[in-house]
Amino acid sequence: MLANPHDVGLAPSKLPQKVQKAGVVLFVVVIVVAAVFALTEHWRRATFTLGMSLIYLAGLRLLCDSHIMGILAVRSRRFDAFYTAALGIGMAFLAASVDSLGS
């Protein structure tokens, strides 16, 4: 696997690799839950869950090594964390602020 060129000079994560991998697995599980919400037409729940998972991914990106994150590590740690946190906050805010259609 190719190394992320943005990680040159970064110290490795202090978390054990098993904990890092468990964090990525938890992220994937939450994405699947969001997909189930979307497939069952619970759009607000799906959007909120997806937004919260992106906020979790931002923290995960700061704590985990790029070789553990795999394709989720696109740029530098700080850029990836900032971008996913901003996107997640926006999605979660929109999902929480939209009124439901039910009474």
C-alpha positions in Angstrom: 0.0 0.0 0.0 1.2 3.5 -0.8 2.0 5.7 2.1 0.1 9.0 2.5 2.6 11.7 1.4 1.0 14.2 3.9 2.1 12.0 6.8 5.8 12.5 6.4 7.3 13.4 9.8 4.1 12.7 11.8 4.5 10.6 14.9 2.6 7.4 15.0 -0.6 7.2 16.9 -0.4 6.4 20.6 -3.5 4.2 20.4 -3.0 0.4 19.9 -3.7 -0.8 16.3 -6.6 -2.9 17.6 -8.3 0.1 19.1 -7.7 2.1 15.9 -9.2 -0.7 13.8 -12.2 -1.0 16.1 -12.8 2.7 15.7 -12.9 2.3 11.9 -15.2 -0.7 12.2 -17.6 1.3 14.4 -17.6 4.1 11.8 -18.6 1.7 9.1 -21.4 0.2 11.3 -22.8 3.7 11.9 -22.7 4.3 8.1 -24.7 1.1 7.6 -27.2 2.2 10.2 -27.6 5.6 8.4 -28.1 3.7 5.1 -30.8 1.5 6.7 -32.6 4.7 7.9 -32.4 6.1 4.4 -33.7 2.9 2.8 -36.6 2.9 5.2 -37.4 6.5 4.3 -36.4 8.0 7.7 -34.5 10.9 6.0 -34.0 13.1 9.1 -32.6 10.2 11.1 -30.4 9.1 8.3 -29.0 12.6 7.7 -28.5 13.2 11.5 -26.8 9.8 11.9 -24.6 10.5 8.9 -23.7 13.9 10.2 -22.8 12.5 13.6 -20.7 9.7 12.0 -18.7 12.4 10.1 -18.0 14.3 13.3 -16.9 11.0 14.9 -14.7 10.4 11.8 -13.0 13.8 12.3 -11.9 12.7 15.8 -10.9 9.3 14.5 -8.8 10.8 11.8 -6.9 12.9 14.3 -6.2 9.8 16.5 -5.5 7.1 14.0 -2.7 6.4 11.6 -3.3 6.8 7.8 -2.5 3.2 7.1 -5.3 2.1 9.4 -7.8 4.7 8.0 -7.1 3.5 4.5 -9.2 5.3 1.9 -10.6 7.6 4.6 -7.2 9.3 4.9 -7.3 11.6 1.8 -5.2 14.6 2.8 -3.4 15.7 5.9 -4.9 14.8 9.3 -5.9 18.4 10.1 -7.5 19.0 6.7 -9.4 15.7 6.8 -10.6 16.3 10.3 -11.6 19.9 9.6 -13.5 19.0 6.4 -15.4 16.1 7.8 -16.2 17.9 11.1 -17.6 20.9 9.1 -19.6 18.7 6.8 -20.9 16.6 9.8 -21.9 19.7 11.8 -23.7 21.1 8.8 -25.6 17.9 8.2 -26.5 17.3 11.8 -27.6 20.9 12.2 -29.8 20.7 9.1 -31.3 17.5 10.2 -32.0 18.7 13.7 -33.4 22.1 12.6 -35.9 20.9 9.9 -39.4 20.4 11.2 -40.8 16.9 10.9 -43.8 16.5 8.6 -45.7 14.4 11.2 -47.7 16.0 13.9 
